[in-house]
Amino acid sequence: MDEYFHLKDKKILVTGASSGIGKGIAERLARAGAHLYICGRDKERLDRVAESLNGTSHQTFLGDLTSAELQEHIASECEKLDGVVLNAGLIELIPFQIHNDQSIRELMEVNYMAPTLLLQKLIKNRKIARNASMILMSSVTSAVHGSIGGTIYGSSKGALEGLVKSLSIELGKQGIRVNSVSPGIIQTEAIEVLRTSLGEESFQNDLKKYPLGRYGEPKDVASAVHFLLSDSSSWITGINLVVDGGLTAHS
Ligand SMILES: NC(=O)c1ccc[n+]([C@@H]2O[C@H](COP(=O)([O-])OP(=O)(O)OC[C@H]3O[C@@H](n4cnc5c(N)ncnc54)[C@H](OP(=O)(O)O)[C@@H]3O)[C@@H](O)[C@H]2O)c1
């Protein structure tokens, strides 16, 4: 692989690697030579991903990332990391008045609190190497663009983008970079569930808003994450990289 893109022997943590975008990211990074720590809740699927990856010695962390014990465990067991991809998340599009206390708290816990607290524990335990690159998975539905049903989901992602801005300033002196990636619709299991509940017609209408004429695939996001983890992006920090087939080019 090109010298600017290889990740040979880099140690990288990827959360939510048991399916969808995270699985696509893990496959790409392993092919680029990285040693991975991959996380998920579903043991069978996570093990299957680990077995399918290039390289031999990838490690798995199983469990719910909202658990402080699991966060501590990961932050104490992994070696010093050259990269962190906080991708695990819950996609729930619910009209604001239908949300309740529990559904609001759950979205904020999984999408904002869990990655934030895990990141803080990794930093406190000195598990982030100098010149490391950290990526938080946001969404085009965040603080800049809205969508019907996206009030709380978008708030959780907007909060992550806020964290990226200030943390990139705090960690810049150590050469540590912090960025987010905002995908448009990417065809994953989570989206198949939404497609069933929202209906095919509404999906076909939505697809018309994508200038490139298709929804994304996990590999489209994996390419952006690969770039942000590699030396090719060594002077890029504090940004949000939008990967949306042109969706947000519309005003
Ligand atoms: N797909 C899209 O169109 C889209 C667009 C914009 C942003 N995103 C973001 O991209 C990320 C991945 O989405 P996806 O479409 O790939 O979803 P997905 O297929 O449902 O995968 C979600 C992953 O996160 C893990 N996860 C969820 N909740 C968790 C928890 N509490 N603790 C530990 N792991 C947890 C899941 O683990 P298990 O399966 O093992 O339970 C799974 O590996 C999310 O942050 C999402 O918000 C997706």
PDBQT file of the ligand as one rigid body, heavy atoms in Angstrom, charges set to zero:
ROOT
HETATM    1  N1  LIG A 301     -26.145   3.779   8.309  1.00  0.00    +0.000 N 
HETATM    2  C1  LIG A 301     -26.326   5.079   8.135  1.00  0.00    +0.000 C 
HETATM    3  O1  LIG A 301     -27.045   5.506   7.207  1.00  0.00    +0.000 OA
HETATM    4  C2  LIG A 301     -25.662   6.074   9.036  1.00  0.00    +0.000 A 
HETATM    5  C3  LIG A 301     -25.693   7.433   8.664  1.00  0.00    +0.000 A 
HETATM    6  C4  LIG A 301     -25.084   8.368   9.472  1.00  0.00    +0.000 A 
HETATM    7  C5  LIG A 301     -24.427   7.964  10.624  1.00  0.00    +0.000 A 
HETATM    8  N2  LIG A 301     -24.403   6.650  10.962  1.00  0.00    +0.000 N 
HETATM    9  C6  LIG A 301     -23.711   6.282  12.185  1.00  0.00    +0.000 C 
HETATM   10  O2  LIG A 301     -22.774   5.259  11.907  1.00  0.00    +0.000 OA
HETATM   11  C7  LIG A 301     -22.647   4.404  13.027  1.00  0.00    +0.000 C 
HETATM   12  C8  LIG A 301     -22.859   2.946  12.627  1.00  0.00    +0.000 C 
HETATM   13  O3  LIG A 301     -24.137   2.803  12.050  1.00  0.00    +0.000 OA
HETATM   14  P1  LIG A 301     -24.574   1.485  11.245  1.00  0.00    +0.000 P 
HETATM   15  O4  LIG A 301     -25.552   1.903  10.228  1.00  0.00    +0.000 OA
HETATM   16  O5  LIG A 301     -23.389   0.708  10.857  1.00  0.00    +0.000 OA
HETATM   17  O6  LIG A 301     -25.382   0.738  12.402  1.00  0.00    +0.000 OA
HETATM   18  P2  LIG A 301     -25.503  -0.832  12.760  1.00  0.00    +0.000 P 
HETATM   19  O7  LIG A 301     -25.368  -1.668  11.543  1.00  0.00    +0.000 OA
HETATM   20  O8  LIG A 301     -26.737  -0.938  13.584  1.00  0.00    +0.000 OA
HETATM   21  O9  LIG A 301     -24.239  -1.071  13.677  1.00  0.00    +0.000 OA
HETATM   22  C9  LIG A 301     -24.158  -0.452  14.921  1.00  0.00    +0.000 C 
HETATM   23  C10 LIG A 301     -22.951  -0.994  15.644  1.00  0.00    +0.000 C 
HETATM   24  O10 LIG A 301     -22.864  -0.337  16.923  1.00  0.00    +0.000 OA
HETATM   25  C11 LIG A 301     -22.898  -1.327  17.956  1.00  0.00    +0.000 C 
HETATM   26  N3  LIG A 301     -23.616  -0.802  19.110  1.00  0.00    +0.000 N 
HETATM   27  C12 LIG A 301     -24.815  -0.193  19.130  1.00  0.00    +0.000 A 
HETATM   28  N4  LIG A 301     -25.150   0.143  20.388  1.00  0.00    +0.000 NA
HETATM   29  C13 LIG A 301     -24.129  -0.279  21.184  1.00  0.00    +0.000 A 
HETATM   30  C14 LIG A 301     -23.872  -0.248  22.566  1.00  0.00    +0.000 A 
HETATM   31  N5  LIG A 301     -24.757   0.286  23.438  1.00  0.00    +0.000 N 
HETATM   32  N6  LIG A 301     -22.719  -0.780  23.044  1.00  0.00    +0.000 NA
HETATM   33  C15 LIG A 301     -21.841  -1.343  22.194  1.00  0.00    +0.000 A 
HETATM   34  N7  LIG A 301     -22.014  -1.396  20.870  1.00  0.00    +0.000 NA
HETATM   35  C16 LIG A 301     -23.145  -0.878  20.367  1.00  0.00    +0.000 A 
HETATM   36  C17 LIG A 301     -23.599  -2.543  17.357  1.00  0.00    +0.000 C 
HETATM   37  O11 LIG A 301     -23.220  -3.700  18.076  1.00  0.00    +0.000 OA
HETATM   38  P3  LIG A 301     -24.071  -5.097  18.019  1.00  0.00    +0.000 P 
HETATM   39  O12 LIG A 301     -24.655  -5.186  16.641  1.00  0.00    +0.000 OA
HETATM   40  O13 LIG A 301     -23.038  -6.136  18.280  1.00  0.00    +0.000 OA
HETATM   41  O14 LIG A 301     -25.112  -4.997  19.057  1.00  0.00    +0.000 OA
HETATM   42  C18 LIG A 301     -23.065  -2.495  15.925  1.00  0.00    +0.000 C 
HETATM   43  O15 LIG A 301     -21.777  -3.057  15.864  1.00  0.00    +0.000 OA
HETATM   44  C19 LIG A 301     -23.639   4.915  14.082  1.00  0.00    +0.000 C 
HETATM   45  O16 LIG A 301     -22.967   5.755  14.989  1.00  0.00    +0.000 OA
HETATM   46  C20 LIG A 301     -24.621   5.723  13.245  1.00  0.00    +0.000 C 
HETATM   47  O17 LIG A 301     -25.254   6.738  13.994  1.00  0.00    +0.000 OA
HETATM   48  C21 LIG A 301     -24.993   5.686  10.194  1.00  0.00    +0.000 A 
ENDROOT
TORSDOF 0
